[in-house]
C-alpha cells in the first residue's frame, strides 16, 4: 500500500521537526497533501526556507521558527499534536568529527527535549530519525538490528544515544517511540551544495555544471541507497504501528546494495556526460559497506518500500535536471 492511501483520524495534527530540511520538507509536503494538519519546526541552521516556501499557501501548514535546544519551544510546538516526526538534527559524519560538542547539544539534548515535550503534552507517537551509522565497524552484511559494532563518529554516537533514550521513554513513561535507522536517503530537495553534501546530489550538480567530481576512496564502497518516498512511508506507518512495536529501532532502506563507482558512471550515462572522476582519500569515520535487512520493519511496521534504486534515481535525476539546469 502506498503511503498516500494511509488513513489517520480526522483532524490529526503532525509536528515535523527539521521540517525545512530534505527529509522534513518531503514529510510536510506529503502529509499536507493527504489533508492533515502539519506544524513545521525548524531554526533554519541547515534547513532552508526555500524548501517549504511552496507550502506556505496551504491552510493545513504552519511554520514555527524555533530551536529544539530550547525545551519551552519544544513544549509549545507539541501542544495539541498527535504525532511527532523528529527529523531535526545535524548530519554528516566528517562534520561531527570536527564539532563533537555541537552534535551533542543538537542531536542528543535537542532530541531529548523533544521526547520530554512529547511526553508532557500527551503526544501519541514519537517517530525519530536515527542512522545506519550506529552499526559502526560491525562487518556482517546485511545489517540487522541488535548486531552493532564499535561506533566510528560522534554523529553515530548521538544517534545511538537517541535510540537508548527512545527505549527508556517507552519503558519508563509509556511514550511510543520508533527509531528510524535511515540508510543513505536520496531524492528531491536534497542539498547538492557545500562541503558536506550527500554524494548523489553533489555528483549530479557537478556533472550538470561541467565540473569533475571527486570520489572519496576507490569508489568500491557500497551503500543501501534509499529513495525519499520509502522514508515517508516508513515514518507514516510507524505512526500507525501498534504500541507493542514501540521502543524499537528499525532499518529503513530498500534492502539493495549499490557501489559508488557504478552509480557515478550510471549518472554520467543518464546525464550524457563522459567525465572520469578524481579520487581522493577515504573519509574519516566512514564505513566501507552498508546494506540493510528490513525484515523487522516489514513485520512490525508493515513497511513495504515501493521504490528500488533504479526507480528512485530516475526520479531524482529528473528533479535535479528541472531544478538545477
PyMOL commands that set and color helices and strands:
alter all, ss='L'
color gray80, all
select helices_A, chain A and resi 3-5+22-33+49-51+53-55+71-78+93-98+100-121+132-135+154-173+199-208+228-239+243-245+260-271+295-301+309-324
alter helices_A, ss='H'
color red, helices_A
select strands_A, chain A and resi 13-17+37-42+61-65+83-86+125-131+176-182+185-186+214-216+222-223+226-227+248-252+258-259+278-280
alter strands_A, ss='S'
color yellow, strands_A
deselect
rebuild
show_as cartoon
